[in-house]
Amino acid sequence: MIAAPCNGILDFVIVLKSTGTSIGKLGIWCRDPSNPEVGFMLARAHWSKGYMAEAMYGWLEYLWSMNCEQLVNGEYGEGHECNGDSVAIDNLEGAKQSNGVQKGGMETYRGRRIERVVADADPRNEACLGMLRKFGFKETGRAEKTFETHLGWCDSVYFELQRPGH
C-alpha cells in the first residue's frame, strides 16, 4: 500500500510512541469523496497487540470530523494523536499535495458530510475481517478473483460503515 502508485489520501503512519518507530499505515483511497475506502496494514511483529484497533479508533474519529470538500481540497490537519499510550498517528509527508481526487463537479461536495466508509478485504485475512467487524463495518457483498498479488488471485469481501448516528 505504501509503495502503490495511487497512494491513498488522508494517510497516516502508525508510530510506536515509546520508540518513534513506524509500524504501519492507515488511510483512505478514493476517487469520489462521498465513497472513501479504508486501507490499513501493520508490521507482522506488531500484530495482536491492539495497535491497529487504537489507530482505527482515532482515525475514524478524525474521518467523521471532516467533510467531502476537505478531502477534495486536501485540507487536513498536520497530525492527530490517539488517546492511548502505545500508538501515535501522524499525517504522511506532503498531505497538502494533490490527493488524486477528481476535482470536477466541486459543487457536488460543497458542505457535504462523509456519510460512510467502505472496505475491501481478502476473506483469508481473518484478522482484517475481525478488525472491520469490531468497528461496526457490515458485510455488503463478496466477489471472486478481484485482484492478483504475489499470492495469486484474491477474492474480496466488501464492507461498509455508516457515519455514527446515521
C-alpha positions in Angstrom: 0.0 0.0 0.0 2.7 2.5 0.9 4.6 1.9 -2.4 1.4 1.9 -4.5 1.5 4.5 -7.4 -2.0 5.7 -6.4 -1.3 6.0 -2.7 -4.3 7.0 -0.7 -5.4 10.3 0.7 -5.7 11.2 4.3 -3.0 8.7 5.1 -1.5 8.2 8.5 1.6 6.4 9.6 1.2 4.3 12.8 4.2 5.0 15.1 5.1 3.4 18.4 5.3 6.3 20.9 7.9 4.7 23.0 10.5 4.4 20.2 9.2 6.6 17.3 9.3 3.5 15.0 6.8 3.3 12.2 4.9 0.1 12.4 2.1 0.5 9.9 -0.2 2.7 7.9 -3.9 3.6 7.9 -5.8 5.7 5.4 -8.3 6.2 2.7 -8.2 5.9 -1.1 -11.0 7.3 -3.2 -11.9 8.9 -6.4 -15.2 10.1 -5.1 -15.0 11.7 -1.6 -18.6 10.6 -0.8 -17.4 7.0 -1.1 -14.0 6.7 0.6 -12.3 3.3 1.1 -10.2 2.5 4.2 -7.0 0.6 3.9 -4.5 -0.5 6.6 -1.5 -2.6 7.3 0.7 -3.4 10.2 4.1 -5.0 10.5 3.8 -8.6 11.5 5.8 -8.2 14.6 3.1 -5.9 16.0 0.0 -8.0 15.2 -2.4 -8.9 18.0 -1.2 -6.2 20.4 -4.1 -3.8 19.9 -2.2 -1.2 18.0 -4.4 -1.3 14.9 -7.6 -1.0 17.0 -6.2 2.0 18.8 -5.2 3.6 15.5 -8.5 2.8 13.8 -10.5 4.4 16.7 -8.5 7.6 16.4 -8.6 7.6 12.6 -12.4 7.1 12.4 -12.9 9.9 14.9 -10.8 12.1 12.7 -12.6 11.0 9.5 -16.0 11.7 10.8 -14.9 15.3 11.7 -14.2 16.0 8.1 -16.4 16.7 5.1 -16.2 15.7 1.4 -15.0 19.2 0.3 -12.0 19.0 2.7 -11.0 15.7 1.1 -11.3 17.2 -2.4 -9.2 20.2 -1.5 -6.6 18.3 0.6 -7.5 20.3 3.7 -6.4 18.2 6.6 -4.6 19.0 9.8 -0.9 18.4 10.4 -1.4 15.4 12.6 -3.6 13.6 15.1 -2.7 11.6 18.1 -4.6 8.7 19.6 -5.5 8.8 23.3 -3.7 5.5 24.2 -0.1 5.2 25.1 1.1 2.8 22.5 0.5 4.4 19.2 0.5 7.9 17.7 -0.8 8.7 14.2 0.9 11.4 12.1 0.0 12.5 8.6 2.3 11.3 5.9 4.6 13.9 4.4 3.0 16.0 1.7 -0.6 15.9 2.9 -1.4 19.2 1.2 -0.1 18.0 -2.2 -2.5 16.8 -4.9 -4.5 14.0 -3.4 -5.6 12.3 -6.7 -9.3 13.0 -6.1 -11.2 14.1 -9.2 -12.0 17.7 -8.6 -14.6 18.1 -11.3 -18.1 19.0 -10.1 -16.9 20.6 -6.8 -20.5 21.8 -6.2 -21.4 18.2 -5.6 -19.2 18.0 -2.5 -19.6 21.5 -1.0 -20.6 21.2 2.6 -21.4 17.5 2.3 -20.5 15.2 5.2 -18.8 11.9 4.7 -21.7 9.5 5.4 -19.9 6.2 5.0 -16.6 4.5 4.5 -16.1 1.2 2.7 -13.5 -1.6 2.8 -12.4 -4.5 0.5 -10.8 -7.3 2.4 -9.3 -10.7 1.4 -11.6 -13.4 3.0 -8.4 -15.3 4.1 -7.3 -12.5 6.3 -9.3 -13.3 9.5 -7.6 -10.5 11.5 -8.6 -7.9 9.0 -12.2 -9.1 8.8 -12.3 -9.2 12.6 -11.0 -5.6 12.9 -13.6 -4.3 10.4 -16.4 -6.1 12.2 -15.1 -4.9 15.6 -15.6 -1.3 14.5 -19.1 -2.0 13.1 -18.4 -2.5 9.5 -21.2 -4.6 7.9 -20.6 -7.0 5.1 -22.2 -5.9 1.8 -21.0 -8.5 -0.7 -18.4 -10.9 -1.9 -16.6 -11.4 -5.3 -14.1 -13.9 -6.6 -10.8 -13.2 -8.2 -10.9 -9.4 -7.8 -7.2 -8.7 -7.6 -3.9 -10.5 -8.3 -0.9 -10.4 -5.9 2.3 -12.4 -5.3 0.0 -14.9 -3.6 -2.1 -15.4 -6.8 -5.7 -14.4 -7.3 -7.5 -13.0 -4.3 -11.2 -12.8 -3.6 -12.9 -9.9 -1.9 -15.3 -9.3 1.0 -16.9 -5.9 0.8 -17.8 -3.9 3.9 -19.5 -0.6 4.7 -19.6 1.5 7.9 -22.2 4.3 8.2 -21.5 7.6 10.0 -22.4 7.2 13.7 -26.0 8.4 14.3 -26.8 7.9 10.6 
